[in-house]
Amino acid sequence: MSAARIVPAGDSVLLIEFEERIDPAVCAKAAAVAAALEAARIPAVRDVVPAYRSVAVYFDPLRAEPSMLMSELEPFLEQPPATTRARREAIEIPVCYGGDLGPDLSSVAAFAGVSEADVVALHSSGTYQVLMIGFMPGFAYMGTVDSRIAAPRLEKPRPRVSRGSVGIAKGQTGIYPSNGPGGWRLIGRTPVRPFDMARADPFLFRAGDDVRFVPIARAEFERLENAR
């Protein structure tokens, strides 16, 4: 494992920082360390949140001094314990591409200089890694999108994006877990809910997961959507 450092980020947060770049390998390090810390159940630690290149460790300042907690965290940077959470099987997400469900599919095709069918094939042929969860509950930033279809964000974000919309923003792809604003280029929609309070675990994704997108027809999308 390459060098990392621990720095304070407030009076009750320590930040474990890795290489300063967005890269699946770096994200995997952060996810592994976060999983190991969660499994260790350090008494003073309240929460552990992995991101692209860091892990935020929230702690109770009445139960641990930052310097003492730093010393307790250092071994995790050298070699995550064997209790690190096992990698799950790839999560398959059905997606209906194009039309009113994917209004930006044509612009992504124009950006790539290929057909809309080619965009669908390229987007659905890869296996993506969940790099981090952020922006809104359950929004998974996934990478890496094929460079040919890695279109930039919209110049003017939409004030409302429908739940389940699948978008592209340069090298990343993601699913909007709820209705809200957004500037990613929408290429399709899924009936799957990345965040659902009705489930025992509301979050479908976690950092380090593998995800595959599976094209489905409009009729299948509507059947799955209406089955809820």
C-alpha positions in Angstrom: 0.0 0.0 0.0 1.4 3.4 -0.9 2.0 6.2 1.5 -0.9 7.8 3.2 -1.3 10.5 5.8 -3.7 11.3 8.6 -4.7 14.9 9.1 -7.2 16.7 11.4 -10.4 18.0 9.7 -12.0 19.6 12.6 -12.3 18.9 16.4 -14.0 15.6 15.8 -12.9 14.3 12.4 -9.6 12.8 11.1 -9.0 12.5 7.4 -6.9 9.6 6.0 -5.6 10.9 2.6 -4.2 8.9 -0.2 -2.8 9.9 -3.6 -4.3 13.1 -5.0 -6.1 11.7 -8.0 -9.4 10.1 -9.0 -8.4 6.5 -9.8 -10.2 3.2 -9.2 -7.1 1.8 -7.5 -6.9 4.7 -5.1 -10.6 4.4 -4.4 -10.2 0.7 -3.7 -7.6 1.5 -1.1 -9.9 4.0 0.6 -12.8 1.5 0.5 -10.6 -1.3 2.0 -9.3 0.9 4.8 -12.9 2.1 5.6 -14.2 -1.5 5.7 -11.4 -2.5 8.0 -12.1 0.4 10.4 -15.8 -0.4 10.5 -15.0 -4.0 11.3 -12.6 -3.0 14.1 -15.3 -1.1 15.9 -13.0 1.3 17.7 -15.0 2.6 20.6 -14.4 6.4 20.0 -15.2 6.2 16.3 -18.8 7.3 15.4 -18.7 6.9 11.6 -16.4 6.1 8.7 -16.9 7.6 5.3 -14.8 6.7 2.3 -14.5 9.1 -0.7 -12.4 9.2 -3.9 -9.0 9.4 -2.2 -9.7 9.7 1.5 -11.5 8.3 4.5 -13.2 10.6 7.0 -13.2 9.2 10.5 -15.7 10.9 12.8 -15.0 10.4 16.5 -16.2 11.4 19.9 -13.7 14.0 21.2 -14.8 13.3 24.8 -13.6 9.7 24.4 -10.4 10.1 22.5 -7.6 12.7 21.9 -6.9 13.2 18.2 -3.2 12.3 18.6 -4.0 9.1 20.4 -6.6 8.1 17.8 -4.1 8.9 15.0 -1.7 6.3 16.5 -4.6 3.8 16.6 -5.4 4.4 13.0 -1.8 4.2 11.6 -1.7 0.4 11.5 -4.7 0.3 9.1 -2.7 2.3 6.6 0.1 -0.4 6.4 -2.1 -3.4 6.0 -5.9 -3.6 6.4 -6.8 -6.4 8.8 -8.1 -9.7 7.5 -11.6 -8.7 8.6 -11.8 -6.3 5.6 -15.3 -6.7 4.2 -15.6 -9.2 1.4 -16.1 -8.0 -2.2 -19.7 -8.5 -3.3 -20.8 -9.9 -6.7 -21.4 -7.3 -9.4 -24.7 -5.6 -9.1 -26.7 -5.6 -12.4 -28.9 -2.6 -13.2 -31.5 -2.8 -15.9 -31.7 0.4 -18.0 -34.0 1.6 -20.7 -31.9 3.8 -22.9 -32.9 6.8 -25.0 -36.1 8.5 -25.9 -37.7 10.6 -23.2 -36.0 8.4 -20.5 -32.6 9.3 -21.9 -32.9 12.7 -23.6 -29.1 13.2 -23.9 -28.3 10.0 -25.6 -28.2 11.7 -29.0 -25.8 14.4 -27.8 -23.5 11.8 -26.3 -23.6 10.0 -29.7 -22.7 13.2 -31.5 -19.9 13.9 -29.0 -18.5 10.4 -29.7 -19.1 10.4 -33.4 -21.0 7.1 -33.2 -24.6 5.9 -33.3 -26.9 5.9 -30.3 -26.9 2.1 -30.4 -23.1 2.3 -30.2 -23.3 4.5 -27.1 -25.6 2.0 -25.4 -23.3 -0.9 -26.3 -20.2 0.9 -25.0 -22.0 2.0 -21.8 -23.4 -1.4 -21.0 -20.3 -3.4 -22.0 -18.2 -2.3 -19.1 -18.0 -3.1 -15.4 -17.9 0.0 -13.2 -16.6 0.5 -9.7 -18.4 2.5 -7.2 -15.8 5.2 -6.4 -17.8 7.0 -3.6 -21.3 7.9 -2.4 -22.2 11.6 -2.3 -24.2 14.5 -3.6 -27.5 13.1 -2.3 -28.3 9.9 -0.3 -27.4 6.9 -2.4 -25.8 8.7 -5.4 -23.0 6.4 -6.5 -20.1 7.9 -8.5 -19.0 5.1 -10.8 -16.0 4.8 -13.1 -14.5 4.5 -15.5 -16.6 5.4 -18.6 -15.2 4.5 -22.0 -13.3 7.6 -23.2 -15.2 7.7 -26.4 -18.5 8.5 -24.7 -17.1 10.4 -21.7 -19.1 13.6 -22.6 -18.8 16.6 -20.2 -21.6 17.8 -18.0 -24.3 20.0 -19.4 -23.4 23.7 -19.5 -26.7 24.5 -17.8 -27.9 21.9 -15.2 -31.6 20.8 -15.3 -33.7 22.0 -12.3 -35.2 18.5 -12.1 -33.9 15.1 -13.0 -36.2 12.1 -12.5 -35.3 9.4 -10.0 -33.6 6.5 -11.7 -32.1 8.5 -14.5 -28.7 7.2 -15.6 -26.2 9.8 -16.6 -22.6 10.4 -17.8 -20.2 13.2 -16.7 -16.8 12.8 -18.3 -15.2 9.6 -17.0 -18.0 8.8 -14.5 -21.5 7.4 -14.7 -24.2 7.3 -12.0 -27.9 6.9 -11.2 -30.0 9.7 -9.6 -31.5 8.1 -6.5 -34.3 10.7 -6.2 -35.8 13.6 -8.0 -33.6 16.7 -8.0 -31.4 19.0 -10.0 -28.5 17.7 -12.0 -26.1 18.4 -14.8 -25.1 15.0 -16.0 -26.0 13.9 -19.5 -29.0 11.5 -19.2 -28.8 8.5 -21.4 -31.5 6.2 -19.9 -33.5 5.3 -16.8 -33.7 2.3 -14.4 -36.6 1.1 -12.3 -34.1 0.2 -9.6 -33.9 2.4 -6.6 -30.4 3.1 -5.3 -31.9 4.5 -2.1 -35.0 3.2 -0.5 -36.0 3.8 3.1 -38.4 0.8 2.9 -35.4 -1.6 2.7 -33.5 -2.9 5.8 -30.4 -1.3 4.2 -31.6 1.8 2.3 -28.4 2.0 0.3 -28.0 -0.3 -2.7 -24.4 0.6 -3.4 -21.3 1.1 -1.3 -17.8 2.1 -2.2 -15.9 -0.6 -4.0 -18.9 -2.4 -5.5 -18.8 -3.5 -9.1 -21.8 -2.5 -11.3 -23.0 -3.6 -14.7 -25.8 -1.9 -16.8 -28.1 -4.2 -18.7 -30.2 -2.7 -21.6 -34.0 -3.5 -21.4 -36.9 -2.5 -23.6 -39.4 0.2 -22.7 -42.1 -2.5 -22.0 -39.8 -4.2 -19.5 -39.0 -0.9 -17.9 -42.6 -0.1 -17.4 -43.4 -3.5 -16.0 -40.7 -3.3 -13.4 -41.5 0.3 -12.6 -45.2 -0.5 -12.1 -44.5 -3.6 -10.1 -43.4 -1.5 -7.1 
